[in-house]
Amino acid sequence: MSRVYTRSLNKWLLLIFILTPLLVLSQGVYSIITSNAPQGSYVGAYFVDIDSGKTLVQYNEHTLFVPASLTKVVSTLVAWEVLGPQFTYTTTIYVPRGNISPTLKGNVVIKGNGDPSMSVDILKENLRRFVLDGVKEIDGNIVIDNSFFSKERWGVGWEWDYKNPSIDALILKENTNTFSPYDTDAVAINFGNNFRKVLNSYGIKVTGSVIVGKLSSSYREYIVMKSVPLKNLISVANKYSSNSYAEQILRTVGLRVYGYGSIYNSQKVLNDFVKKLFGEYYPFKINDACGLSTYNLLTPYMLAQTLVYAYKNYDGFNGFISTLATSGKEGTMEGRLKDITAYAKTGTLQKVSNIAGIMITKTGKRVAFCIMVNNFITPTYIVTAYHDEIIRYVWNNY
């Protein structure tokens, strides 16, 4: 037997040795996907080894599906990249220049840039400053300056009978879902009314009204309220699938890049980011940040590879990936895959149940994955069990 032939044979044997486990894995997963697919459903799946780049599972991986809350993976990663994980929101209270005690003569102006975590309790804590400075009365209005954001209160393609969040530059997290999208000033007025109630609870009288207006140069900065870092806020959006947090955060991205927090500006940044990752002609459609829009269309390949990008570019499991829910421990993954180390985002709407994340397999390999199931008529818990069966098979066999 010649040396050339021996070397060639050895190469083929090595190739077979490498490919056989992947072939067995692929066939096993394919059998589960096709045999156990929920009745009436369309299914797509993609699994990839992060370190080697090997594709482990591919099934309709470039087919467009309604992503539901998997949209948050893309929208919050854009915010991480544009704003940075240490970015903090500021909500600022302005008062007239000069003495304000015991009567503040003029308006109190509040200006914000979309902090999704602002609450009544935070207002109570910070508005004590008026008491400490001896303010007994405000002879003027409470002015809400929400001009950093547009007056589009709902996202494009949201269904009217869902509990949709309202979007505004000044919002209180206690009641983000209580307003009509047609009442453009309702969110701001609600903020101002709660602001006034807190002042009244401290014995401070306000003679004027709550109005929407703009800050003028005759006012000085008085109280600055800062949020926790963006990393923490994105964790709320992803671990607990907060629609309000996701929408507020992406609108802030539009504000940062284009100077105005509108749906159009936010979508433009988002679309440019996706095109940077996947090229000008890769098919997708994103209309909002949170995934409530039924117009959104993404692919399993796109979502898994987005997570690969986040893992490789932002400190592995310690960076952006840490904002996803840990399997078996928290958020939307609390009751799922308890014996597997995985960080994942789920996405659920009517007839939609999806999951995407990164796991460490039984042998220690790091695998990014996405499973998307649309158009099923079975109960959602059956579909999530189907997800878990596929994930567990890869975890156990790779």
Buried (B, 14 or more C-beta within 10 A) or exposed (E): EEEEEEEEEEEEEEEEEEEEEBEEBBEBBBEBBEEEBBEEBBBBBBBBBBEEEBBBBBBBBEBBBBBBBBBBBBBBBBBBBBBEBEBBBEBBBBBBEEEBEEBBEBBBBBBBBBBBBBBBEBBBEBBEEBEEBEBBBBEBBBBBBBBBBBBBBBBBEBEEEBEBBBBBBBBBBEBBEEBEBEEBBBBBBBBBBBBBEBBEEEEBEBEBEBBBBEBEEEBEEBBEBEBEBBBEBBBBBBBEBBBBBBBBBBBBBBBBBBEBBBBEBBBBBBBEBBEEBBEEEEEBBBBBBBBBBBEBBBBBBBBBBBBBBBBEEBEBBEBBBBBBBBBBEEBBBBEBBEEBBBBBBBBBBEBBBBBBBBBBBBEEBBBBBBBBBBBBEBEBEEBBEBBBEBBBBBBEBB
